[in-house]
Amino acid sequence: MFQAYNGGACLGVHARKCDRRHPPGRKAYQRGAHTIWEVDGAIDKLYCQNLSLFGKSFIDDVKTLFFDSNNCTFLFYIL
């Protein structure tokens, strides 16, 4: 699961127990070592919400981030 941890110990425990090695959703494209995953925001709400919050940290001009998880029609493409 794509989420924040407050320390290395919590992340280590999660890494040992979690068997997921790729984003949720379907594989949209693959060529060589590069794979693009398509994640539907209506299906994987928490993952896409955390991904949006992570992306917001790299954008300086965004004052607020509104993420309506009930009516999400976004498709996220992850490389």
FINU-745427 format. One line per 2 residues: number of its first residue (from 1); their letters; for each residue x, z, y of N, C-alpha, C. Coordinates in nm, 3 decimals, padded with zeros to 5 digits. Last residue first. Layout:
BEGIN
NUM> a> X/Z/Y/X/Z/Y/X/Z/Y | ...
// end
This chain:
BEGIN
79> li> 00.441/-01.381/00.493/00.556/-01.448/00.431/00.645/-01.345/00.367 | 00.097/-01.376/00.507/00.218/-01.295/00.505/00.327/-01.369/00.430
77> yf> -00.190/-01.415/00.685/-00.092/-01.490/00.605/00.041/-01.419/00.618 | -00.520/-01.301/00.691/-00.380/-01.273/00.726/-00.292/-01.351/00.631
75> lf> -00.818/-01.385/00.822/-00.734/-01.408/00.706/-00.590/-01.390/00.753 | -01.089/-01.205/00.962/-00.952/-01.255/00.971/-00.895/-01.280/00.832
73> tc> -01.329/-01.089/00.996/-01.330/-01.225/00.945/-01.191/-01.287/00.949 | -01.475/-00.780/00.972/-01.346/-00.848/00.981/-01.356/-00.986/00.917
71> nn> -01.673/-00.586/01.020/-01.700/-00.728/01.042/-01.571/-00.808/01.053 | -01.558/-00.338/00.963/-01.684/-00.373/00.899/-01.714/-00.522/00.910
69> sd> -01.332/-00.301/01.113/-01.313/-00.321/00.970/-01.444/-00.357/00.899 | -01.225/-00.408/01.398/-01.355/-00.377/01.340/-01.347/-00.405/01.191
67> ff> -00.992/-00.311/01.602/-00.999/-00.367/01.468/-01.128/-00.320/01.405 | -00.831/-00.344/01.894/-00.963/-00.320/01.838/-00.969/-00.388/01.704
65> lt> -00.586/-00.207/02.075/-00.606/-00.287/01.955/-00.741/-00.249/01.898 | -00.467/-00.229/02.411/-00.546/-00.167/02.305/-00.556/-00.263/02.188
63> kv> -00.262/-00.369/02.539/-00.297/-00.234/02.582/-00.374/-00.160/02.474 | -00.001/-00.578/02.476/-00.130/-00.535/02.423/-00.155/-00.391/02.464
61> dd> 00.254/-00.646/02.551/00.146/-00.668/02.647/00.010/-00.616/02.600 | 00.439/-00.610/02.343/00.442/-00.519/02.458/00.317/-00.530/02.545
59> if> 00.439/-00.604/02.004/00.381/-00.676/02.116/00.368/-00.581/02.233 | 00.518/-00.447/01.795/00.613/-00.548/01.840/00.562/-00.627/01.960
57> sk> 00.305/-00.287/01.730/00.426/-00.220/01.778/00.531/-00.319/01.828 | 00.118/-00.457/01.619/00.099/-00.414/01.758/00.226/-00.349/01.814
55> gf> 00.193/-00.471/01.354/00.220/-00.584/01.442/00.209/-00.549/01.589 | 00.089/-00.224/01.267/00.232/-00.249/01.260/00.272/-00.364/01.353
53> ls> -00.185/-00.270/01.301/-00.120/-00.163/01.378/00.032/-00.180/01.379 | -00.217/-00.475/01.113/-00.244/-00.500/01.255/-00.178/-00.395/01.342
51> ln> -00.156/-00.339/00.877/-00.075/-00.453/00.916/-00.094/-00.486/01.063 | -00.366/-00.155/00.869/-00.230/-00.107/00.885/-00.135/-00.219/00.927
49> qc> -00.575/-00.342/00.830/-00.576/-00.255/00.947/-00.436/-00.200/00.973 | -00.504/-00.452/00.585/-00.504/-00.537/00.704/-00.507/-00.455/00.833
47> yl> -00.534/-00.225/00.417/-00.406/-00.296/00.424/-00.398/-00.379/00.553 | -00.807/-00.164/00.455/-00.704/-00.070/00.496/-00.568/-00.137/00.510
45> kd> -00.940/-00.401/00.353/-00.957/-00.352/00.490/-00.842/-00.262/00.535 | -00.953/-00.642/00.173/-00.847/-00.542/00.180/-00.841/-00.483/00.320
43> ia> -01.189/-00.791/00.243/-01.170/-00.734/00.110/-01.069/-00.620/00.112 | -01.174/-00.875/00.503/-01.300/-00.817/00.458/-01.286/-00.750/00.322
41> gd> -00.922/-00.990/00.528/-00.948/-00.863/00.594/-01.078/-00.797/00.552 | -00.742/-01.135/00.272/-00.872/-01.136/00.340/-00.899/-00.997/00.397
39> ve> -00.432/-01.281/00.269/-00.502/-01.154/00.251/-00.629/-01.158/00.335 | -00.215/-01.493/00.116/-00.335/-01.492/00.199/-00.413/-01.365/00.167
37> wi> 00.136/-01.527/00.120/00.019/-01.461/00.064/-00.095/-01.467/00.163 | 00.396/-01.738/00.046/00.300/-01.701/00.150/00.176/-01.648/00.081
35> th> 00.734/-01.717/-00.051/00.594/-01.714/-00.093/00.508/-01.672/00.025 | 01.051/-01.842/-00.130/00.955/-01.810/-00.025/00.812/-01.822/-00.076
33> ag> 01.226/-01.935/-00.315/01.213/-01.790/-00.305/01.109/-01.747/-00.202 | 01.047/-02.227/-00.381/01.171/-02.155/-00.399/01.147/-02.004/-00.397
31> rq> 00.746/-02.193/-00.250/00.850/-02.294/-00.262/00.983/-02.220/-00.268 | 00.403/-02.137/-00.249/00.534/-02.092/-00.293/00.627/-02.210/-00.305
29> ya> 00.096/-02.021/-00.115/00.200/-02.125/-00.119/00.328/-02.062/-00.171 | -00.089/-01.819/-00.161/-00.134/-01.942/-00.098/-00.033/-02.055/-00.113
27> kr> -00.187/-01.583/-00.379/-00.068/-01.658/-00.343/-00.113/-01.793/-00.289 | -00.428/-01.348/-00.253/-00.387/-01.457/-00.341/-00.262/-01.524/-00.288
25> gp> -00.423/-00.985/-00.235/-00.471/-01.119/-00.201/-00.417/-01.223/-00.296 | -00.161/-00.756/-00.136/-00.285/-00.790/-00.206/-00.330/-00.930/-00.165
23> ph> 00.198/-00.825/-00.159/00.075/-00.793/-00.085/-00.049/-00.821/-00.170 | 00.391/-00.692/-00.436/00.357/-00.797/-00.341/00.229/-00.759/-00.269
21> rr> 00.419/-00.490/-00.617/00.543/-00.550/-00.565/00.518/-00.666/-00.470 | 00.286/-00.193/-00.735/00.258/-00.314/-00.659/00.388/-00.364/-00.595
19> dc> 00.314/00.051/-00.854/00.364/-00.065/-00.929/00.340/-00.196/-00.855 | 00.412/00.371/-00.742/00.339/00.247/-00.712/00.400/00.130/-00.791
17> kr> 00.586/00.583/-00.798/00.456/00.577/-00.865/00.385/00.443/-00.850 | 00.818/00.544/-00.647/00.831/00.566/-00.791/00.698/00.548/-00.863
15> ah> 00.716/00.518/-00.389/00.787/00.405/-00.448/00.802/00.420/-00.599 | 00.614/00.778/-00.341/00.524/00.662/-00.350/00.590/00.544/-00.420
13> vg> 00.852/00.922/-00.334/00.750/00.955/-00.434/00.655/00.837/-00.453 | 00.975/00.799/-00.110/01.037/00.794/-00.243/00.939/00.823/-00.355
11> lc> 00.801/00.868/00.097/00.819/00.727/00.062/00.880/00.713/-00.077 | 00.843/01.143/00.101/00.709/01.090/00.072/00.718/00.944/00.029
9> ag> 01.116/01.151/00.172/01.073/01.208/00.045/00.936/01.153/00.005 | 01.137/01.045/00.427/01.191/00.971/00.315/01.144/01.021/00.180
7> gn> 00.833/01.084/00.621/00.966/01.121/00.575/01.009/01.041/00.454 | 00.586/00.995/00.687/00.654/01.080/00.783/00.792/01.124/00.736
5> ya> 00.485/00.655/00.656/00.521/00.783/00.594/00.600/00.863/00.695 | 00.226/00.408/00.679/00.338/00.482/00.736/00.360/00.613/00.660
3> qf> 00.157/00.136/00.449/00.120/00.248/00.534/00.245/00.322/00.580 | 00.049/-00.074/00.221/00.123/-00.084/00.346/00.077/00.029/00.437
1> m> 00.085/00.000/-00.118/00.000/00.000/00.000/00.089/00.000/00.123
// end
